[in-house]
């Protein structure tokens, strides 16, 4: 007898489960916060979808993770399904904790149809306060009349003239500086050559004066109009072919060379 009672109880439980699975589901979608804050289109918020009567397994419940990154009712976008759990108040109520985005303004109606797998689930939206975005009124632009000055008007030419003169002056000053710099370089080079040639006047013997005479053309480039130098060259030219030079001739050459060197130093300030 007890065996038949056990079989009967199991049979009744199976029938009850099948009946429950065959029932139509209902659902509610609401914000997690209570009371709800105003949500504007495009804003993200936390929500909960409550579904009942649900007596499926945990594996069946995990199918609701497919809601992630999908449109929901054409009104929301489910960013993520953060948790799937049974309601603390009713074991037949399944709760989906979601992060959602409000896609657009709408006025909640009595219910919506949520198409899930092969079921059409009636769903109500509760406690959702939707704020309307303010429309920006069209701006009025006032165009002020402005006087346009032609670049070829009479008042424009003085500016062009002044600017042109300034540019010419700048170019002239730059060129003068470049010329002055080059001239300075030539003077420095010239002075070095003169200092080099001064060493030729230190001759005190016949070979030294003959060497000085052999470089007379090079020296004459730096010495112009110096009578002492000219006398020195002429004196060397007269006696250079003599077999012997007397002491008088050498002393006379030394005096002329000393005077020419002094004149050269005075001329170039060295």
Backbone as CSV, one residue per row, in Angstrom:
resi,resn,N_x,N_y,N_z,CA_x,CA_y,CA_z,C_x,C_y,C_z
1,UNK,0.829,-1.207,0.000,0.000,0.000,0.000,0.865,1.259,0.000
2,UNK,1.889,1.247,0.855,2.787,2.401,0.915,3.501,2.601,-0.406
3,UNK,3.792,1.510,-1.091,4.476,1.606,-2.389,3.607,2.338,-3.390
4,UNK,2.320,2.000,-3.400,1.413,2.682,-4.326,1.255,4.160,-3.970
5,UNK,1.302,4.473,-2.691,1.206,5.882,-2.286,2.415,6.681,-2.788
6,UNK,3.595,6.063,-2.710,4.813,6.749,-3.185,4.754,6.993,-4.682
7,UNK,4.285,5.971,-5.418,4.177,6.122,-6.871,3.187,7.218,-7.217
8,UNK,2.084,7.280,-6.469,1.061,8.287,-6.726,1.597,9.695,-6.477
9,UNK,2.371,9.833,-5.396,2.941,11.164,-5.082,3.886,11.616,-6.184
10,UNK,4.755,10.699,-6.656,5.698,11.045,-7.726,4.948,11.420,-8.993
11,UNK,3.869,10.675,-9.304,3.075,10.941,-10.499,2.434,12.329,-10.437
12,UNK,1.908,12.664,-9.242,1.281,13.988,-9.068,2.310,15.098,-9.231
13,UNK,3.533,14.885,-8.698,4.585,15.901,-8.812,4.989,16.115,-10.262
14,UNK,5.079,15.027,-11.029,5.442,15.155,-12.440,4.378,15.911,-13.209
15,UNK,3.106,15.584,-12.909,2.018,16.288,-13.594,2.047,17.766,-13.253
16,UNK,2.317,18.070,-11.960,2.370,19.480,-11.529,3.499,20.220,-12.231
17,UNK,4.658,19.551,-12.345,5.808,20.187,-13.010,5.519,20.435,-14.469
18,UNK,4.915,19.431,-15.127,4.589,19.606,-16.539,3.567,20.713,-16.735
19,UNK,2.627,20.785,-15.802,1.616,21.835,-15.901,2.246,23.217,-15.734
20,UNK,3.201,23.271,-14.780,3.872,24.562,-14.556,4.672,24.962,-15.773
21,UNK,5.381,23.989,-16.389,6.171,24.309,-17.572,5.292,24.716,-18.735
22,UNK,4.101,24.244,-18.745,3.212,24.570,-19.846,2.509,25.895,-19.663
23,UNK,2.629,26.501,-18.457,1.964,27.776,-18.215,2.650,28.889,-18.985
24,UNK,1.879,29.908,-19.264,2.432,31.085,-19.916,3.213,31.903,-18.898
25,UNK,4.378,32.407,-19.340,5.178,33.256,-18.462,4.677,34.691,-18.514
26,UNK,4.969,35.401,-17.452,4.757,36.838,-17.399,6.059,37.478,-16.927
27,UNK,6.210,38.753,-17.240,7.472,39.410,-16.879,7.229,40.879,-16.567
28,UNK,8.132,41.416,-15.788,8.141,42.840,-15.438,9.578,43.344,-15.587
29,UNK,9.713,44.555,-16.144,11.030,45.192,-16.247,10.954,46.530,-15.532
30,UNK,11.864,46.740,-14.580,11.865,47.983,-13.808,13.309,48.366,-13.467
31,UNK,13.557,49.634,-13.169,14.884,50.035,-12.693,15.176,49.424,-11.333
32,UNK,16.444,49.205,-11.049,16.823,48.627,-9.761,16.626,49.618,-8.632
33,UNK,16.847,50.915,-8.915,16.713,51.918,-7.870,15.248,52.168,-7.566
34,UNK,14.967,52.375,-6.298,13.604,52.689,-5.878,13.672,53.792,-4.823
35,UNK,13.073,54.956,-5.016,12.333,55.320,-6.233,13.279,55.565,-7.406
36,UNK,12.750,55.406,-8.584,13.566,55.528,-9.788,13.913,56.987,-10.063
37,UNK,15.109,57.198,-10.550,15.490,58.532,-10.971,15.055,58.738,-12.422
38,UNK,15.082,59.983,-12.846,14.715,60.298,-14.224,15.833,59.822,-15.151
39,UNK,15.449,59.084,-16.178,16.416,58.539,-17.131,16.167,59.176,-18.488
40,UNK,17.231,59.679,-19.091,17.137,60.314,-20.398,17.585,59.341,-21.477
41,UNK,17.085,59.498,-22.685,17.544,58.645,-23.787,19.062,58.709,-23.930
42,UNK,19.656,57.532,-24.080,21.103,57.441,-24.197,21.800,57.179,-22.884
43,UNK,21.077,57.293,-21.760,21.696,57.058,-20.458,21.692,55.569,-20.120
44,UNK,22.667,55.184,-19.319,22.795,53.800,-18.879,22.247,53.690,-17.457
45,UNK,21.598,52.580,-17.155,21.030,52.403,-15.817,20.979,50.911,-15.491
46,UNK,20.819,50.617,-14.196,20.691,49.235,-13.724,19.209,48.875,-13.648
47,UNK,18.883,47.679,-14.131,17.490,47.248,-14.116,17.363,45.778,-13.745
48,UNK,16.121,45.343,-13.565,15.858,43.948,-13.233,14.652,43.469,-14.039
49,UNK,14.802,42.294,-14.657,13.690,41.635,-15.359,13.225,40.480,-14.470
50,UNK,11.966,40.515,-14.074,11.389,39.448,-13.245,10.480,38.588,-14.120
51,UNK,10.692,37.280,-14.053,9.986,36.330,-14.921,9.377,35.228,-14.057
52,UNK,8.094,34.914,-14.310,7.415,33.868,-13.521,6.288,33.244,-14.340
53,UNK,5.792,32.079,-13.974,6.411,31.128,-13.031,7.558,30.405,-13.724
54,UNK,8.709,30.350,-13.074,9.876,29.719,-13.681,10.335,28.583,-12.782
55,UNK,10.309,27.354,-13.340,10.745,26.173,-12.580,11.819,25.415,-13.351
56,UNK,12.502,26.120,-14.270,13.533,25.467,-15.064,14.806,25.252,-14.264
57,UNK,15.768,24.598,-14.895,17.054,24.306,-14.254,17.982,25.514,-14.361
58,UNK,19.102,25.412,-13.655,20.102,26.487,-13.719,20.679,26.623,-15.122
59,UNK,20.853,25.496,-15.806,21.382,25.550,-17.172,20.414,26.276,-18.098
60,UNK,19.109,26.033,-17.897,18.123,26.745,-18.708,18.163,28.243,-18.418
61,UNK,18.366,28.583,-17.150,18.396,29.998,-16.775,19.588,30.719,-17.412
62,UNK,20.692,29.983,-17.590,21.886,30.607,-18.168,21.670,31.039,-19.622
63,UNK,20.616,30.520,-20.247,20.332,30.923,-21.626,20.025,32.420,-21.723
64,UNK,19.560,32.992,-20.600,19.219,34.414,-20.618,20.465,35.306,-20.740
65,UNK,21.647,34.708,-20.611,22.873,35.478,-20.858,22.954,35.943,-22.308
66,UNK,22.162,35.286,-23.167,22.152,35.674,-24.580,21.552,37.060,-24.799
67,UNK,20.920,37.610,-23.766,20.370,38.963,-23.881,21.470,40.018,-23.994
68,UNK,22.680,39.675,-23.540,23.776,40.649,-23.548,24.062,41.141,-24.965
69,UNK,24.315,42.465,-25.051,24.684,43.109,-26.318,23.604,42.929,-27.383
70,UNK,22.349,42.944,-26.941,21.236,42.829,-27.879,20.151,43.852,-27.551
71,UNK,19.356,44.119,-28.579,18.207,45.004,-28.417,17.149,44.304,-27.560
72,UNK,16.402,45.106,-26.786,15.358,44.545,-25.931,14.091,45.370,-26.114
73,UNK,13.096,44.753,-26.718,11.782,45.355,-26.959,11.835,46.532,-27.933
74,UNK,12.993,46.758,-28.554,13.123,47.910,-29.440,13.236,49.225,-28.697
75,UNK,13.243,49.150,-27.351,13.277,50.353,-26.516,14.562,50.469,-25.702
76,UNK,15.201,49.334,-25.463,16.392,49.302,-24.620,17.492,48.506,-25.327
77,UNK,18.701,48.696,-24.793,19.833,47.886,-25.238,20.452,47.276,-23.990
78,UNK,20.495,45.934,-23.930,21.051,45.251,-22.764,22.568,45.178,-22.928
79,UNK,23.269,45.911,-22.084,24.733,45.918,-22.137,25.289,44.629,-21.550
80,UNK,24.743,44.212,-20.412,25.242,42.996,-19.765,24.166,42.420,-18.857
81,UNK,24.227,41.096,-18.681,23.403,40.404,-17.681,24.334,40.109,-16.514
82,UNK,24.185,40.863,-15.442,25.146,40.813,-14.343,24.887,39.659,-13.374
83,UNK,23.612,39.243,-13.251,23.305,38.173,-12.295,21.969,37.529,-12.666
84,UNK,21.883,36.214,-12.450,20.631,35.466,-12.629,20.347,34.761,-11.306
85,UNK,19.178,35.030,-10.722,18.900,34.488,-9.387,17.397,34.285,-9.197
86,UNK,17.068,33.522,-8.167,15.670,33.386,-7.762,15.314,34.521,-6.818
87,UNK,14.088,34.968,-6.896,13.639,36.037,-6.012,13.637,35.557,-4.569
88,UNK,14.024,36.452,-3.670,14.020,36.094,-2.249,12.599,35.926,-1.720
89,UNK,11.634,36.575,-2.374,10.256,36.536,-1.885,9.425,35.423,-2.515
90,UNK,9.849,34.952,-3.696,9.047,33.938,-4.387,9.995,33.065,-5.199
91,UNK,10.030,31.785,-4.889,10.964,30.871,-5.551,10.619,30.658,-7.014
92,UNK,9.383,30.958,-7.432,8.993,30.769,-8.822,9.344,31.975,-9.698
93,UNK,9.854,33.018,-9.082,10.203,34.237,-9.830,11.707,34.235,-10.095
94,UNK,12.062,34.306,-11.368,13.467,34.389,-11.771,13.805,35.857,-12.033
95,UNK,14.914,36.320,-11.484,15.317,37.716,-11.629,16.607,37.801,-12.452
96,UNK,16.567,38.651,-13.461,17.749,38.923,-14.289,18.213,40.346,-13.979
97,UNK,19.358,40.458,-13.337,19.913,41.783,-13.017,20.736,42.230,-14.228
98,UNK,20.332,43.358,-14.836,20.947,43.771,-16.102,21.432,45.217,-16.019
99,UNK,22.344,45.529,-16.928,22.750,46.914,-17.190,22.217,47.264,-18.571
100,UNK,21.411,48.324,-18.638,20.704,48.634,-19.878,20.893,50.098,-20.261
101,UNK,20.567,50.389,-21.511,20.598,51.755,-22.034,19.223,52.070,-22.608
102,UNK,18.687,53.226,-22.229,17.423,53.675,-22.798,17.695,54.228,-24.193
103,UNK,17.040,53.662,-25.204,17.336,54.036,-26.578,16.592,55.288,-27.022
104,UNK,15.347,55.478,-26.536,14.560,56.597,-27.056,13.424,56.924,-26.099
105,UNK,12.811,58.068,-26.337,11.625,58.452,-25.572,10.441,57.569,-25.973
106,UNK,9.629,57.209,-24.998,8.387,56.502,-25.306,7.467,56.601,-24.089
107,UNK,6.195,56.365,-24.329,5.205,56.369,-23.245,4.827,54.928,-22.945
108,UNK,5.180,54.431,-21.759,4.887,53.023,-21.435,3.395,52.707,-21.581
109,UNK,3.107,51.633,-22.300,1.726,51.174,-22.451,1.427,50.125,-21.387
110,UNK,0.264,49.481,-21.522,-0.137,48.517,-20.496,0.811,47.324,-20.447
111,UNK,1.187,46.796,-21.600,2.166,45.711,-21.615,2.794,45.621,-23.006
112,UNK,3.916,44.914,-23.059,4.644,44.669,-24.303,4.819,43.165,-24.457
113,UNK,5.101,42.738,-25.664,5.331,41.322,-25.927,6.829,41.099,-26.095
114,UNK,7.371,40.264,-25.235,8.792,39.906,-25.286,8.901,38.544,-25.964
115,UNK,9.476,38.526,-27.138,9.646,37.285,-27.893,10.934,36.611,-27.438
116,UNK,10.764,35.508,-26.734,11.931,34.770,-26.237,11.797,33.308,-26.636
117,UNK,12.739,32.870,-27.481,12.715,31.520,-28.031,11.348,31.270,-28.676
118,UNK,10.584,30.291,-28.193,9.284,30.010,-28.818,8.118,30.550,-27.997
119,UNK,8.402,31.524,-27.132,7.367,32.058,-26.257,7.134,33.533,-26.554
120,UNK,5.895,33.959,-26.433,5.527,35.369,-26.473,5.127,35.767,-25.061
121,UNK,6.024,36.447,-24.392,5.854,36.714,-22.966,5.310,38.125,-22.787
122,UNK,4.127,38.279,-22.177,3.635,39.624,-21.878,4.501,40.266,-20.787
123,UNK,4.916,41.500,-21.034,5.845,42.169,-20.113,5.349,43.577,-19.835
124,UNK,5.404,43.955,-18.568,5.056,45.310,-18.159,6.323,46.069,-17.763
125,UNK,6.337,47.347,-18.070,7.437,48.221,-17.654,6.919,49.078,-16.511
126,UNK,7.579,48.976,-15.360,7.112,49.678,-14.174,8.207,50.596,-13.619
127,UNK,7.733,51.642,-12.946,8.602,52.548,-12.168,9.684,53.222,-13.015
128,UNK,9.503,53.266,-14.317,10.496,53.895,-15.190,10.050,55.317,-15.499
129,UNK,10.849,56.279,-15.062,10.547,57.695,-15.303,11.467,58.179,-16.415
130,UNK,10.875,58.485,-17.544,11.656,58.886,-18.716,11.608,60.400,-18.843
131,UNK,12.773,61.008,-18.878,12.852,62.454,-19.066,12.935,62.786,-20.542
132,UNK,12.219,63.794,-20.939,12.235,64.195,-22.342,13.379,65.173,-22.575
133,UNK,14.109,64.913,-23.624,15.194,65.829,-23.983,14.601,67.086,-24.582
134,UNK,15.135,68.221,-24.151,14.627,69.495,-24.653,15.119,69.731,-26.070
135,UNK,14.197,70.138,-26.888,14.569,70.469,-28.257,15.207,71.850,-28.286
136,UNK,16.307,71.937,-28.959,17.010,73.215,-29.056,16.316,74.079,-30.093
137,UNK,15.806,75.244,-29.680,15.115,76.102,-30.652,16.079,76.585,-31.716
138,UNK,15.602,76.762,-32.920,16.488,77.247,-33.987,17.018,78.632,-33.665
139,UNK,18.273,78.816,-33.906,18.903,80.101,-33.619,18.688,81.071,-34.775
140,UNK,18.526,82.307,-34.385,18.385,83.349,-35.395,19.724,84.063,-35.530
141,UNK,20.158,84.188,-36.727,21.429,84.842,-37.003,21.161,86.186,-37.675
142,UNK,21.808,87.188,-37.160,21.671,88.530,-37.721,22.948,88.859,-38.465
143,UNK,22.821,89.136,-39.723,23.983,89.475,-40.548,24.086,90.988,-40.613
144,UNK,25.161,91.506,-40.077,25.377,92.943,-40.074,26.089,93.357,-41.345
145,UNK,25.690,94.493,-41.844,26.363,95.007,-43.035,27.738,95.514,-42.640
146,UNK,28.725,95.092,-43.367,30.091,95.500,-43.094,30.690,96.126,-44.343
147,UNK,31.458,97.143,-44.097,32.114,97.821,-45.199,33.333,97.025,-45.624
148,UNK,33.369,96.651,-46.871,34.474,95.871,-47.402,35.447,96.803,-48.094
149,UNK,36.708,96.735,-47.665,37.734,97.596,-48.243,38.486,96.840,-49.317
150,UNK,38.490,97.381,-50.494,39.212,96.746,-51.593,40.708,96.928,-51.392
151,UNK,41.512,95.908,-51.670,42.962,96.046,-51.526,43.563,97.035,-52.506
152,UNK,42.786,97.450,-53.484,43.291,98.392,-54.480,42.732,99.798,-54.279
153,UNK,42.138,100.046,-53.095,41.624,101.381,-52.825,42.782,102.331,-52.556
154,UNK,42.497,103.635,-52.628,43.546,104.643,-52.469,44.171,104.603,-51.083
155,UNK,43.369,104.270,-50.067,43.896,104.254,-48.703,44.845,103.087,-48.460
156,UNK,44.871,102.143,-49.383,45.699,100.953,-49.193,47.120,101.145,-49.712
157,UNK,47.294,102.014,-50.714,48.605,102.172,-51.355,49.673,102.746,-50.434
158,UNK,49.372,103.709,-49.534,50.434,104.174,-48.617,51.032,103.050,-47.787
159,UNK,50.193,102.103,-47.364,50.709,100.976,-46.579,51.661,100.128,-47.409
160,UNK,51.296,99.925,-48.681,52.177,99.154,-49.566,53.507,99.877,-49.756
161,UNK,53.447,101.205,-49.924,54.670,101.985,-50.146,55.592,101.910,-48.935
162,UNK,55.014,102.116,-47.744,55.818,102.077,-46.519,56.436,100.696,-46.325
163,UNK,55.638,99.658,-46.563,56.160,98.304,-46.418,57.277,98.011,-47.402
164,UNK,57.125,98.487,-48.641,58.154,98.254,-49.660,59.450,98.955,-49.298
165,UNK,59.333,100.209,-48.824,60.534,100.960,-48.431,61.251,100.252,-47.279
166,UNK,60.472,99.764,-46.324,61.075,99.071,-45.183,61.822,97.821,-45.636
167,UNK,61.240,97.083,-46.575,61.891,95.868,-47.076,63.186,96.211,-47.798
168,UNK,63.148,97.276,-48.631,64.353,97.687,-49.363,65.457,98.097,-48.400
169,UNK,65.094,98.851,-47.347,66.090,99.278,-46.365,66.716,98.082,-45.652
170,UNK,65.886,97.121,-45.302,66.415,95.934,-44.629,67.387,95.181,-45.529
171,UNK,67.033,95.063,-46.815,67.928,94.377,-47.756,69.238,95.149,-47.902
172,UNK,69.149,96.488,-47.977,70.347,97.321,-48.133,71.273,97.181,-46.922
173,UNK,70.681,97.233,-45.723,71.487,97.114,-44.502,72.155,95.748,-44.427
174,UNK,71.412,94.722,-44.810,71.981,93.372,-44.778,73.147,93.245,-45.747
175,UNK,72.996,93.833,-46.947,74.081,93.773,-47.929,75.309,94.548,-47.449
176,UNK,75.080,95.729,-46.838,76.205,96.512,-46.329,76.975,95.740,-45.273
177,UNK,76.231,95.059,-44.430,76.901,94.277,-43.394,77.709,93.142,-43.997
178,UNK,77.163,92.523,-45.031,77.893,91.433,-45.682,79.157,91.956,-46.349
179,UNK,79.046,93.117,-47.034,80.216,93.703,-47.696,81.261,94.099,-46.672
180,UNK,80.799,94.711,-45.571,81.725,95.126,-44.524,82.441,93.924,-43.918
181,UNK,81.696,92.838,-43.750,82.300,91.632,-43.185,83.355,91.055,-44.127
182,UNK,83.057,91.044,-45.435,84.018,90.530,-46.409,85.247,91.443,-46.498
183,UNK,84.997,92.756,-46.421,86.110,93.699,-46.473,87.031,93.514,-45.278
184,UNK,86.427,93.281,-44.134,87.216,93.057,-42.926,88.072,91.802,-43.066
185,UNK,87.510,90.763,-43.653,88.278,89.538,-43.865,89.471,89.787,-44.782
186,UNK,89.247,90.583,-45.846,90.340,90.881,-46.779,91.435,91.701,-46.107
187,UNK,91.027,92.645,-45.246,92.023,93.459,-44.548,92.881,92.597,-43.632
188,UNK,92.225,91.674,-42.937,92.990,90.788,-42.049,93.973,89.949,-42.857
189,UNK,93.519,89.448,-43.993,94.398,88.658,-44.850,95.549,89.516,-45.377
190,UNK,95.239,90.764,-45.741,96.244,91.684,-46.273,97.316,91.985,-45.222
191,UNK,96.886,92.227,-43.996,97.828,92.517,-42.921,98.750,91.324,-42.661
192,UNK,98.202,90.134,-42.741,99.032,88.952,-42.543,100.109,88.850,-43.619
193,UNK,99.723,89.181,-44.853,100.701,89.150,-45.939,101.793,90.197,-45.726
194,UNK,101.375,91.389,-45.258,102.355,92.458,-45.020,103.332,92.055,-43.920
195,UNK,102.795,91.479,-42.833,103.674,91.028,-41.754,104.663,89.975,-42.247
196,UNK,104.178,89.141,-43.136,105.051,88.117,-43.701,106.178,88.754,-44.512
197,UNK,105.844,89.793,-45.283,106.847,90.430,-46.137,107.821,91.301,-45.351
198,UNK,107.401,91.774,-44.184,108.305,92.595,-43.376,109.573,91.836,-42.997
199,UNK,109.445,90.534,-42.906,110.609,89.740,-42.534,111.723,89.867,-43.576
200,UNK,111.350,90.202,-44.835,112.353,90.308,-45.895,113.294,91.491,-45.667
201,UNK,112.845,92.502,-44.906,113.672,93.691,-44.701,114.708,93.498,-43.601
202,UNK,114.653,92.348,-42.953,115.628,92.106,-41.893,116.968,91.616,-42.453
203,UNK,117.112,91.645,-43.777,118.358,91.175,-44.396,119.524,92.102,-44.019
204,UNK,120.650,91.523,-43.680,121.844,92.315,-43.317,123.061,91.879,-44.132
205,UNK,122.859,90.832,-44.939,123.968,90.328,-45.750,123.570,90.376,-47.216
206,UNK,124.526,90.131,-48.072,124.271,90.155,-49.516,123.216,89.127,-49.922
207,UNK,123.308,87.848,-49.468,122.264,86.884,-49.857,120.864,87.338,-49.430
208,UNK,120.775,87.991,-48.269,119.477,88.449,-47.809,118.898,89.527,-48.701
209,UNK,119.757,90.495,-49.115,119.267,91.570,-49.983,118.951,91.045,-51.386
210,UNK,119.714,90.065,-51.852,119.411,89.483,-53.162,118.062,88.755,-53.127
211,UNK,117.793,88.079,-52.016,116.489,87.418,-51.869,115.362,88.448,-51.832
212,UNK,115.614,89.585,-51.171,114.633,90.662,-51.132,114.371,91.196,-52.535
213,UNK,115.409,91.336,-53.312,115.270,91.847,-54.678,114.474,90.866,-55.546
214,UNK,114.720,89.589,-55.365,114.013,88.579,-56.167,112.499,88.580,-55.887
215,UNK,112.081,89.108,-54.726,110.653,89.141,-54.379,110.072,90.548,-54.473
216,UNK,110.767,91.403,-55.238,110.332,92.800,-55.310,108.936,92.949,-55.898
217,UNK,108.601,92.114,-56.887,107.279,92.241,-57.515,106.162,91.917,-56.520
218,UNK,106.383,90.928,-55.698,105.377,90.575,-54.689,105.267,91.664,-53.633
219,UNK,106.428,92.257,-53.257,106.417,93.319,-52.255,105.769,94.586,-52.785
220,UNK,105.935,94.852,-54.066,105.393,96.079,-54.647,103.861,96.095,-54.670
221,UNK,103.230,94.926,-54.487,101.759,94.906,-54.407,101.270,95.570,-53.125
222,UNK,102.123,95.581,-52.102,101.734,96.147,-50.812,102.395,97.492,-50.542
223,UNK,103.447,97.802,-51.310,104.183,99.052,-51.066,104.080,99.917,-52.312
224,UNK,103.314,100.980,-52.213,103.109,101.882,-53.353,103.486,103.297,-52.916
225,UNK,104.348,103.959,-53.715,104.718,105.357,-53.436,105.680,105.523,-52.288
226,UNK,106.446,104.485,-51.959,107.439,104.588,-50.888,108.808,104.815,-51.536
227,UNK,109.337,106.050,-51.394,110.615,106.388,-52.029,111.770,105.588,-51.479
228,UNK,111.781,105.328,-50.186,112.869,104.564,-49.581,112.914,103.145,-50.138
229,UNK,111.730,102.544,-50.327,111.696,101.194,-50.881,112.189,101.194,-52.326
230,UNK,111.756,102.210,-53.088,112.204,102.291,-54.487,113.720,102.475,-54.560
231,UNK,114.277,103.321,-53.689,115.718,103.533,-53.660,116.453,102.251,-53.295
232,UNK,115.854,101.474,-52.377,116.466,100.215,-51.964,116.556,99.260,-53.137
233,UNK,115.482,99.131,-53.900,115.458,98.207,-55.034,116.448,98.670,-56.115
234,UNK,116.487,99.978,-56.371,117.411,100.501,-57.387,118.862,100.257,-56.982
235,UNK,119.163,100.466,-55.703,120.535,100.280,-55.229,120.960,98.819,-55.376
236,UNK,120.045,97.906,-55.040,120.375,96.482,-55.178,120.583,96.135,-56.645
237,UNK,119.756,96.724,-57.532,119.863,96.436,-58.964,121.213,96.888,-59.518
238,UNK,121.761,97.993,-58.967,123.030,98.524,-59.472,124.203,97.634,-59.078
239,UNK,124.200,97.132,-57.852,125.389,96.443,-57.356,125.245,94.919,-57.350
240,UNK,124.088,94.413,-57.744,123.843,92.978,-57.573,124.777,92.116,-58.425
241,UNK,125.296,92.672,-59.531,126.174,91.875,-60.384,127.662,92.087,-60.068
242,UNK,127.937,92.969,-59.094,129.335,93.149,-58.704,129.844,91.908,-57.976
243,UNK,131.136,91.657,-58.145,131.713,90.470,-57.519,131.685,90.600,-56.008
244,UNK,132.072,91.753,-55.513,132.086,91.982,-54.066,131.305,93.250,-53.745
245,UNK,130.615,93.197,-52.600,129.907,94.383,-52.115,130.725,94.978,-50.970
246,UNK,130.886,96.281,-51.029,131.669,96.944,-49.989,130.808,97.135,-48.738
247,UNK,131.495,97.425,-47.624,130.771,97.690,-46.381,129.892,98.922,-46.526
248,UNK,130.369,99.892,-47.310,129.585,101.108,-47.525,128.267,100.782,-48.225
249,UNK,128.357,99.900,-49.248,127.137,99.506,-49.967,126.156,98.784,-49.027
250,UNK,126.667,97.864,-48.216,125.798,97.117,-47.304,125.154,98.036,-46.271
251,UNK,125.954,98.986,-45.737,125.384,99.915,-44.751,124.284,100.777,-45.375
252,UNK,124.530,101.222,-46.615,123.527,102.045,-47.301,122.241,101.245,-47.526
253,UNK,122.397,99.979,-47.909,121.218,99.119,-48.108,120.477,98.895,-46.789
254,UNK,121.219,98.738,-45.698,120.590,98.508,-44.394,119.781,99.721,-43.951
255,UNK,120.313,100.916,-44.222,119.591,102.137,-43.850,118.288,102.252,-44.645
256,UNK,118.368,102.022,-45.968,117.170,102.106,-46.812,116.132,101.042,-46.415
257,UNK,116.607,99.829,-46.102,115.686,98.758,-45.702,115.000,99.098,-44.389
258,UNK,115.750,99.705,-43.459,115.170,100.077,-42.166,114.099,101.146,-42.344
259,UNK,114.383,102.141,-43.224,113.392,103.190,-43.469,112.140,102.616,-44.145
260,UNK,112.338,101.724,-45.119,111.189,101.131,-45.823,110.329,100.303,-44.863
261,UNK,110.978,99.586,-43.961,110.227,98.782,-42.982,109.428,99.683,-42.054
262,UNK,110.054,100.798,-41.627,109.354,101.732,-40.745,108.144,102.339,-41.449
263,UNK,108.323,102.691,-42.719,107.201,103.255,-43.486,106.055,102.247,-43.615
264,UNK,106.411,100.984,-43.830,105.398,99.944,-43.994,104.620,99.726,-42.699
265,UNK,105.316,99.741,-41.573,104.647,99.588,-40.286,103.715,100.760,-40.013
266,UNK,104.184,101.955,-40.348,103.359,103.140,-40.117,102.127,103.135,-41.028
267,UNK,102.301,102.655,-42.244,101.211,102.640,-43.223,100.075,101.706,-42.782
268,UNK,100.414,100.555,-42.215,99.408,99.549,-41.855,99.128,99.489,-40.358
269,UNK,99.764,100.360,-39.611,99.487,100.404,-38.185,99.909,99.160,-37.454
270,UNK,100.998,98.572,-37.861,101.463,97.338,-37.228,102.904,97.491,-36.780
